[in-house]
Amino acid sequence: MKEFMGNGKGWKPIPLSLKILTGVFIFWSVMTLFTIKFAYDVGYPLFGIIFDGILGFIIAFLLVFLAPLIFIYALWNRYSWGAKFALAYIGFFVINNIIALVLLQEQIGLPQILLPLIANIIFFIVIYKKRSYFIKK
């Protein structure tokens, strides 16, 4: 255990803002398990196209369940690629939400696009400001 904490890994050295973000991402991933059938039935919007069926399920699983857990793993271990991964991942969501705002607003609804867009912009800013937390291995 001492070796683990000596590397600056684990929960304790994580800045408070990233701890809060970790909680949000864990909640996000767990809730995906309860709502992923929705992506199969109704579809998952990706760059202005709504993918349903197995493709919608796979996209939702990879983007909304697995990717946040990968970030949490990188955060916990302070991998240098963690911040880059998170910024690319969240930047992807910001772009996807902007495209949905333009192309799918009537189908999806304004609050269902704007709230995630605002949240993802906040997540992006938090990770960008705390990117120095991640160290090179």
Secondary structure, DSSP 8 states (H G I E B T S, - for coil): -HHHHHTT-SSTTS-HHHHHHHHHHHHHHHHHHHHHHHHHHT-EEETTEEE-HHHHHHHHIIIIIIHHHHHHHHHHHT-THHHHHHHHHHHHHHHHHHHHHHHSHHHH-HHHHHHHHHHHHHHHHHHHHTGGG----
